[in-house]
């Protein structure tokens, strides 16, 4: 049985094999993790489509192939023995080619291998179907992924003018980001100066250790560069007294745990942030050229730190959940993010993001916006401090909350109203809304 590179979401056109969990000759059960992939959206462990023995691995670790490509085969134990004993195929003669869609481009030109290990010339290719001239949009869809097309649209770039380095000439994220940074793109993005390195990162003989970036780290780097290039970032920071929230959390956390949910400060912040997004829809919007796209749904992204990076799973229609529902959703998404069990659809479509750098002891953070959103809420550490209440000094748990916003759309006054609303609701949290 052929094992395919899964589709993993409508906007995902290719995936990279990060790690093979099973080796050739090993038995695998149906739905047992077989290999790990990384895409534009998520890292995930892919389960085996059937039980059997992994007889062949067709795509090496680190290789990127289109969705629906064959990456491995699963058969019986006898199939594995035959594959192990199979002699290496002879050097192909000119004109021979591989089975379409099976191996990466590097293997083009190798002969087709039958189950018995012999080689045979492929059948003559069928003539291409007659068709009229493709539209410009059709050509773009063939040469790029939806993510690349969005980057191109945001930066006024014509994809047809870029030489792609991906499979079959596809324009990759690296291609378009390099094109934009080169100054060839039109619009404001082209006028931005490309920074010149001050010198080599290290010199021969220096005591350094050089390791390649992981696929996830590369993708994070690409997204962060894109965000910095796209949005003029401005930040506002408010200090919030968490005395009321802290007391309610202590009072109700046993009740929530009995219902299978660990009540955290993040859930309270998320609940109030949702109310603020309803009140100030400009913060729950996106910029599309000269248009403002107001999102009617509130899809809340919650950043989760992993051992090797950061991922932002999304709670869809978060405004339809009460505090218990939000708590369960946050707990569930965080747990599955760390165990690489998220579906790609669960990290797409966010309209606003919350990230908590306070768990690592930060006073507050200045996070970059998660494109194409226009704002992000950074949560600092919650610590007891001396505060003035009714002209008296008291000890209260205090937190600094930061709103990072895209100044193309959100002004300082908008940010101030949003954060003032957030502060008032958190400091006077209504228990009936739990």
FENUR-V688960 format. One record per helix or strand of 3 or more residues. SS is the DSSP state (H for helix, E for strand). FROM is the first residue (numbers start at 1). TO is the last residue. If there is no record, write none. Layout:
# FENUR-V688960
ss: (SS | SS)
from: (FROM | FROM)
to: (TO | TO)
This chain:
# FENUR-V688960
ss: (E | E | E | E | E | E | E | H | H | H | H | H | H | H | H | H | E | H | H | H | E | E | E | E | H | H | H | E | H | E | E | E | H | H)
from: (2 | 14 | 33 | 43 | 52 | 64 | 70 | 77 | 105 | 136 | 146 | 159 | 167 | 173 | 188 | 215 | 233 | 243 | 265 | 281 | 285 | 291 | 300 | 309 | 318 | 323 | 344 | 352 | 357 | 375 | 383 | 392 | 412 | 431)
to: (4 | 20 | 38 | 47 | 57 | 66 | 75 | 85 | 107 | 143 | 154 | 161 | 169 | 181 | 191 | 230 | 241 | 258 | 279 | 284 | 288 | 294 | 306 | 315 | 320 | 338 | 347 | 356 | 360 | 379 | 389 | 406 | 427 | 433)
